[in-house]
Amino acid sequence: MSENAMMGPGGNRFGPEEFAAHRVAHVAQMRAKIATFQPGELTDAERDDLLLMREEEKIARDVYVRLHERWGLQPFSNISGSEQAHMDMMLALLEHYNLPDPAHGLQPGTFHEAALQKLHDDLVEKGLKSREDAIQVGLLIEELDIADLQKASARTAKPEIRAVYAELERGSRNHMRAFYRWKQHLGIDYHAAHLPHGELERIALSAHETCS
């Protein structure tokens, strides 16, 4: 994938405006899919996971926006747009289950939970040091997202929740592939922190996936 284009459905490449339109349509598609299910009662684990994943996607979006401002690397711009779509899908699930939105009214880079605020701040601090550090941050975020989505998916049997988690994980795998190409391009040494190293390599070196 080039810096100036993203992969569209069917393997076609398209520019920023087309990509933005695709994101809007994709979120609308997922909202429609969620609406076909009756919201059942949530377990405490399901509720906590939904709230956490909404905020993890906000961390990813906010960090990538900040790192794009600093380094101007196009993947951060493109992927921050995807993270906004992921946030919107999680919001659709929160609304489906009548849960409060933990990101409501928060400015970029701000979080209610001290642990999430520290995670965001630490990632930004590292990513601002160099382009190489920024790419490492991208890989680290996508690793964390994939690992947490896998855990959350294993804690629910609700099809609409698992469908959204699957979409988010598919997107994170594509983001990891993009950052990994930059890792190779810049000759960066990176060690997996949240996934087995073999799993990270398997994902990073596999083919781009299209949205469902």
C-alpha positions in Angstrom: 0.0 0.0 0.0 1.4 3.4 -0.9 1.5 6.3 1.4 -1.1 8.2 -0.6 -3.7 5.5 -1.2 -5.5 2.9 0.8 -6.8 -0.5 -0.3 -10.5 -0.6 -1.1 -13.0 -3.5 -1.5 -11.8 -6.1 -3.9 -8.2 -5.0 -3.7 -8.7 -1.7 -5.5 -6.8 1.4 -4.4 -8.5 4.7 -3.7 -7.6 8.1 -2.4 -8.5 10.0 0.8 -12.0 11.2 -0.2 -13.0 7.8 -1.5 -11.6 6.2 1.6 -13.5 8.5 3.9 -16.8 7.7 2.0 -16.0 4.0 2.4 -15.5 4.4 6.1 -18.9 6.2 6.5 -20.6 3.4 4.5 -18.8 0.7 6.5 -20.0 2.2 9.8 -23.5 2.5 8.5 -23.4 -1.2 7.4 -22.3 -2.3 10.8 -24.9 -0.2 12.5 -27.6 -1.8 10.4 -26.2 -5.2 11.2 -26.2 -4.5 15.0 -29.8 -3.3 14.8 -31.0 -6.7 13.5 -30.3 -8.1 17.0 -32.3 -7.7 20.2 -30.0 -6.4 22.9 -29.8 -9.0 25.6 -28.5 -8.7 29.2 -24.8 -8.0 29.4 -22.4 -9.7 31.8 -20.1 -7.5 33.8 -17.2 -8.6 31.6 -19.1 -7.8 28.4 -20.0 -4.4 29.7 -16.4 -3.6 30.8 -15.0 -4.8 27.5 -17.3 -2.6 25.4 -16.4 0.5 27.4 -12.7 -0.3 27.3 -12.6 -1.0 23.5 -14.3 2.3 22.9 -11.5 4.1 24.8 -8.7 2.0 23.3 -9.9 3.0 19.8 -9.8 6.6 21.0 -6.3 6.2 22.3 -5.2 4.9 18.9 -7.0 7.7 17.0 -5.6 10.4 19.2 -2.0 9.1 19.2 -2.0 8.7 15.4 -3.3 12.2 14.8 -0.6 13.6 17.0 2.1 11.6 15.4 0.9 12.6 11.9 1.1 16.2 12.9 4.7 15.7 14.1 6.1 13.5 11.3 3.7 13.8 8.4 3.8 10.1 7.6 0.7 9.3 5.6 -0.1 6.0 7.3 -0.8 7.8 10.6 -3.4 10.0 8.8 -5.1 7.2 7.0 -5.1 4.9 10.0 -6.4 7.5 12.4 -9.4 7.8 10.1 -9.9 4.0 10.4 -9.6 4.3 14.1 -12.4 6.9 14.1 -14.6 4.4 12.2 -13.7 1.8 14.9 -14.7 4.3 17.5 -18.0 4.8 15.7 -18.7 1.1 15.6 -18.1 0.7 19.3 -20.4 3.7 19.9 -23.1 1.9 18.0 -22.7 -1.1 20.3 -22.8 1.2 23.4 -26.0 2.8 22.1 -27.5 -0.6 21.2 -27.0 -1.7 24.9 -27.9 1.8 26.3 -24.5 2.1 27.9 -22.9 5.5 28.7 -20.2 6.7 26.3 -16.9 7.0 28.3 -15.5 9.2 25.5 -18.4 11.6 25.3 -17.3 15.3 25.4 -13.7 14.5 25.7 -11.1 16.4 23.7 -8.4 14.6 21.8 -5.8 13.3 24.1 -7.9 13.4 27.2 -9.4 10.4 29.2 -11.3 10.0 32.5 -9.3 6.9 33.6 -5.9 7.7 34.9 -4.4 4.5 33.5 -5.7 5.2 30.0 -4.5 8.8 30.2 -1.0 7.6 31.2 -1.0 5.0 28.4 -1.9 7.7 25.9 0.7 10.1 27.2 3.4 7.5 27.3 2.7 6.5 23.7 2.7 10.1 22.5 6.0 10.9 24.4 7.7 7.9 22.8 6.3 8.5 19.3 7.5 12.1 19.3 11.1 11.1 19.8 11.8 10.0 16.2 10.1 8.5 13.1 11.4 5.1 14.2 9.9 5.4 17.6 6.6 6.5 16.0 6.4 3.4 13.9 7.2 1.3 17.0 4.3 3.0 18.7 2.0 2.1 15.8 3.0 -1.5 16.0 2.6 -1.6 19.8 -0.9 -0.1 19.6 -2.1 -2.5 17.0 -0.6 -5.4 19.0 -2.5 -4.3 22.1 -5.8 -3.8 20.2 -5.6 -7.3 18.6 -4.7 -9.0 21.9 -7.5 -7.2 23.8 -10.1 -7.8 21.0 -9.3 -11.5 21.0 -9.8 -11.7 24.8 -13.0 -9.7 24.7 -14.4 -11.8 21.9 -13.7 -14.9 23.9 -15.8 -13.5 26.8 -19.0 -13.0 24.8 -21.3 -15.2 22.7 -23.4 -12.3 21.4 -23.2 -12.3 17.6 -23.4 -8.5 17.1 -20.6 -7.9 19.6 -18.4 -10.5 18.1 -19.1 -9.2 14.6 -17.9 -5.7 15.5 -14.9 -7.1 17.4 -14.0 -9.2 14.3 -14.2 -6.1 12.1 -12.0 -4.1 14.4 -9.5 -7.0 14.6 -9.4 -7.3 10.9 -8.7 -3.5 10.6 -5.9 -3.8 13.3 -4.3 -6.6 11.3 -4.2 -4.3 8.2 -2.8 -1.5 10.3 -0.1 -3.7 11.6 0.9 -4.7 8.1 1.2 -1.0 7.1 3.4 -0.2 10.1 5.4 -3.4 9.6 6.3 -2.3 6.1 7.6 1.0 7.5 9.5 -1.0 10.1 11.2 -2.9 7.3 11.8 0.3 5.2 13.4 2.1 8.1 15.3 -0.9 9.4 13.7 -0.8 12.8 14.2 -3.4 15.4 10.9 -4.3 17.1 10.0 -7.0 19.6 6.4 -8.1 20.2 5.0 -7.0 23.5 1.4 -8.2 23.5 1.3 -11.0 21.0 3.6 -14.0 20.5 6.4 -13.0 18.1 5.5 -15.7 15.7 1.9 -14.4 15.6 3.0 -10.9 14.9 5.2 -12.0 12.1 2.5 -14.2 10.6 0.0 -11.3 10.6 2.4 -8.7 9.4 3.6 -10.8 6.4 0.2 -12.0 5.3 -2.0 -10.5 2.7 -4.2 -7.4 3.2 -7.8 -8.2 4.2 -10.9 -6.4 2.9 -13.8 -5.4 5.0 -16.7 -7.7 5.3 
